[in-house]
C-alpha cells in the first residue's frame, strides 16, 4: 500500500510540474510564462514567484548570500518544505495565540525601526490588519520548522570536557564574541482608566450580545469586526482547545462554566480587557470557545499622571527618601533605613512578573531563564532607555506596551552591564557550550536533510542541475 501511494503522489507531482511549467496564451495570441514550477519536493511545488519573493525579502533585510542566490534560494525553500512535511507527519502544532504573539513582536520591531504605525502602513501600502494577515502563514511555517528542528536535536548534549577540547586549539579570530549584556530592574504603574471609559466598553459588549440574541448578526462576524484579540479575531473569535491553567483565571472561571453553545456569557474582566464568551465545544479537561475582547482606552491625562507619580518616586529613591505614596500606604515601615529601588519595585510596581523579584527582569527562552539580556532581547522601549545609562542609574519615566498589549508607565534601573568581549572558558562557559551544542545540532540537521532528500521525490528544472548545492541528492 505504501509503495502504491508513493507512486501515485509522484505521478500527481510530475503532472503538476508539467502543468505549471506550460506556456499560457495571452489575449493577443502571444505566448508568455505567467509563473513556473521550478522544483517539486514530494508533492509540493516551488514556484519561480516564491523564489523572487524570498529574494526581495532578503534584499529588504540586507541579507547576503555566500553562494549564487539563484541556486541558494530555491534550495532553502526546498529544505523548509522537508521540515514542514516532517512536522505534519509528527503532528507538530502551533496555536493561533502563539502566531499572534510573534506577529505583534515583529510589528513592534518594524514600528520601532520605521517610526510609527502610520509610516509602516504607508511603507507597506497595507492597513495594520492586512499586515498581520500577510505575515500569518509565513510566521506559522517558521515556527513549525523551528519546533521540528528542536525535536530532531532535542537529545543533543555536550560535556564540559568536549567544550574545552573544542576551544583548546581554536584560532583566536574564531573565538565567539559575547555581545554587551545588561541586568535591568523595573517599576511600572498602569494609568488609571476612568469609570466612563469602562462603561463605554461594557455598553459595546452588551450591544454585541443583544445583536446576536436578536439574530441581527453572528458572534463570529462581530468578533472579526470588533475583537481586539489579533490571535482569534480573524478566526471569528475562536480559540483552540485550551486547558484551564493556560487561560486568565477570571476568563477560565466563566468559560468552563458555560454549558449552552447558544448562550453568551456575562461580561468578564481579565488582565487583557473585557470579554464576552461563547462555548463551542468541550473535550475532556479542555474547552474551545470564541470570544470578543475590547480594551478600554487610556486617556492622555491618565498617562501624564502616572508619569508624574513615577517621576516623584524616582526622585525620592535617588535621594534615599521614603516616597509619600509609601508613607501613606505603609504606616509601619521603618523610615530610618534608606529606601531603595528594590523596595519600590516590591511595594509599588504593578508588574506582577517582576514585583516578587525586587524588580529584576527575567529573560525567558527555550533554553531556560536568566536575568541577563542583550539589548536586542529587551522590550524596545526599555532597550532604548537602558542603552545610554550607567550602572546604578535610575531612568526618567517613559511609556511602553507590555506583553498583554496594555500601555504602562515605567522607570528602570541598570543593575549591571558587561561590555561585549571575546568569550573565555572561565567567564563565559555557557556561551562557549552553546557554540559547541549549536555545531552538533547543525551537523545532525544537515545529516537529516541529506537522508530525507534520498527518500523524497524531487524534480528540478534543467537550469538548476549545475548548481553548487549545500546538500547532496537534489540532482538525480
Buried (B, 14 or more C-beta within 10 A) or exposed (E): EEEEEBEEEBEEBBEBBEEBBEEEEEEEEEEEEEBBBBBBBBBBBBBBEBBEBBBEEBEEEEEEEEEEBBBBBBBBBBBBBBBBBBBEEEEBEBBBBBBBBBBBBBBBEBBBEBEEBEEBBEEBEBEBEEBBBEBBEBBBBBBBBBBBBEEBBEEBEBEEEBBEEBBEEEEEEEBBEBBEBBBBBBBBBBBBBBEEBEEEBBEBBEEBBEBBEEEEEEBBBBBBEBBBBBBBBBBBBBBBBBEBEEBBEBBBEBBBEBEEBEEBBEBBBBBBBBBBBBBBEBEEEBBBBBBBBBBBEBBEEBBEBBBEBBBBBBEBBEEEBBBEBBBEEEEEBEEEEEBBBBBBBBBBBBBEBBBEBBBBBEBEEEEEEEBBBBBEBBBBBBBBBBEEBEEEEBBEBBBBBBEEBBBBBBBBBBBEBBEEEEBEBEEBBBBBBBBBBEEBBEEBBEEBBEEBBEEBBBBBBEEBEEBEBBBEBBEE
